[in-house]
Amino acid sequence: MRLLLLALLGLGCSADHHAGRGKAALDAHDLAAAEKHFRAGLGREPNHVGALSGLGWVYLLAAQHEAADAAFGHCLSVSPKEVDCLRGSAGVATAKGNPAIAKRQLNKAVALAPYDARVQSSLALLELAAGEVDDAVARYRGLIDREPERAEYRLGIAEALIRSRDFATALEQIEAGLSSDSGPKRTRAMLLQAQGRALVASASKHLDPDDCAGSAAAVQIWLDAAETAANAARATGVDLPDLVEVDRRVRRQRARVAEVCAK
């Protein structure tokens, strides 16, 4: 019994244990804690694939692209067929403006796991980055059909729909994503940010210069909702630099309403 207890206690300090805690911290967007746990795991097992992959994602989210590249590269040197590290390597390449490298890494991932939802999601992101919006929408719709509760896929399709200026459908997808309990904290914050952007863009369509009395109040309601969404995104604690642009667009639209309807 004593040996069993010691063995169980030992598991609590294993690389797997720290990698699991790192993943939980990463989902909560506590990047400092995630890095600490992944590094602790690597301190116990320097070639632990889960810890290397997790550390790569931490650095990618923190926009530390060289560090992320190193972590994913180490992971792939240990396990060349690790799909998550191929995806991460592709993500770094996309962030650094190297779509050809990203495509090459994702092609390897597809060859290993053609039906893996994570791989398909990464392909959709690459299509979006390349401006292939219709292809990205179609791929995200397939993913949503497979896993309708995954908020990450709702975020992806909403971003694609915003770029194609289909704001109404984008807002529907965002609402569906926000109603889901699944997904990392960062996903929720980005959904709220996307909601703010879509609401501001929609507001401009509702202003009728020939009917300010009937339309201005409605536009202000849309802008209030956009402001609320931006504030809710900030309240998550996730640092999203694009929220400043949402604020700017809200102010610009309010100024436009005041100018047009003052005439």
Protein Blocks (a to p, Z undefined) as FASTA:
>chain_A
ZZmmmmmmmmmmmmklmmmmmmmmmmnopaklmmmmmmmmmmmmmmlmklmmmmmmmmmm
nopaklmmmmmmmmmmmmmmlmklmmmmmmmmmmnopaklmmmmmmmmmmmmmmlmklmm
mmmmmmmmnopamlmmmmmmmmmmmmmmlmklmmmmmmmmmmnopaklmmmmmmmmmmpc
gdcfklmmmmmmmmmmmmmmmmmmmpcfklmmlmmmmmmmmmmmmmmmmmmmmmnopacf
klmmmmmmmmmmmmmmmmmmmZZ
